[in-house]
Amino acid sequence: KTNAIAATFKELVLPFTKISGVFSFDKKNVQVTNLTFYIGKSHFNCYGTFENFSSFLLGGQTLTLNASFFSKYIDIDEILALNNEKEIIKTVLGLWQKKIPPYYLSISELLNLRMKGTIMRCKFGELISKDIHTRLSITEKTLHIDSLSMKTLEGLVFLTMKIKTDKEEHSKVDLDVDIKKINLVHFFKVMDNFGQDLLKEKNVEGKIDANIKFKADFDRQLNMQVNTVEAKVDMLLQDLVLKGFFPLQKISKRLFPHRDLNLIKIKRLENHLTISKNKVILPETTLASSILFFTIKGEYEMNKALDVHLKIPLNNFESPYVLEKVQESALKAISLHATLMGEMGSHPFKKIFTKSEKSQSNVVYLFNIFCLIYS
């Protein structure tokens, strides 16, 4: 039995503190009852059985762990910082952190684990989550999150995930997630605008429901290899607001000079998109907004190239604009088609409506308009 002891480990600045619990030993197994400890600010409480424990330590045989856990609070940032390659010029619990090798993800082939648990609150970067319930297992160097639910970003998240670490140079992540009523502003912020600068958190408002199927490779330091990403997203956006969206602002100046496209409201938008390697593919989508009715489709190569096609029925130009009237006759109306193509430089879209072949980013932007009459 232990009571409020502390332990330190090589190259880890934060000690394990307030360790208490009851341990029962036999020839092969260890039974753990009410084990409680802290790593920095993070709290852990667990109980379970370590099967084949002595043989694992002495002879390299497989260790099996069946356990349950509970945590009041986990700070993932702090835990990951325990093994960070950068020197941190600050004290943590009065100790200076040394320059040490970076953390990396690795799972022993001798570990089998089955675990379930609850985390009341968790912090990871900008993401704050509450009421987390999960079941997970580890076998054959693969982590399986069989189920995980949590409250976050003003909504709910449900996911399953598999992380294979059998390759020395990288890990494979396979994720299936359902999100319900997530706040778009917070979502874009915690995802760092999904690594693109076309549409940012400052440009959106609203709620999103979605199913996301995602696969990618990560290196041992958990950096995503963008050229391996494969994803499919089915989404429903409600009460969507686009604010200061640069492409539509440009269209507004040229085609709708008396209409303000700085603020566009869309009651409901349902669609799907595909991400393949570093390219986002958007199928034809109809946007029925408070200011404009149009369809859009295209491809966006992450911060490199754009190929977007807009179709705007000409009855959009009628004044006053009435969405229901435009929407009803859109399929029979003469439409204006606009194609925006070009490489993305350091100043995307800066000269999107010019014919100049030279710009500050040495790119060519093509603007093409033609009319098509539907029968």
Secondary structure, DSSP 8 states (H G I E B T S, - for coil): -EEEEEE--TT-SS-EEEEEEEEEE-SS-EEEEEEEEEETTEEEEEEEEEETHHHHHHH---EEEEEEEEES-EEHHHHHGGG-SS---SEETTEE------------TTEEEEEEEEEEEEEETTEEEEEEEEEEEEETTEEEEEEEEEEETTEEEEEEEEEE--SSSEEEEEEEEEEEEEEHHHHHHHTGGGG-SSS-GGGEEEEEEEEEEEEEEEETT--EEEEEEEEEEEEEEEEEEEES-HHHHHHHHHH-TTS--SEEEEEEEEEEEEEETTEEEEEEEEEEBSS-EEEEEEEEETTTEEEEEEEEEGGGGSSS--HHHHHHHGGGS-EEEEEEEEE--SSTTTTTT---S--TT---EEEEEEEE---
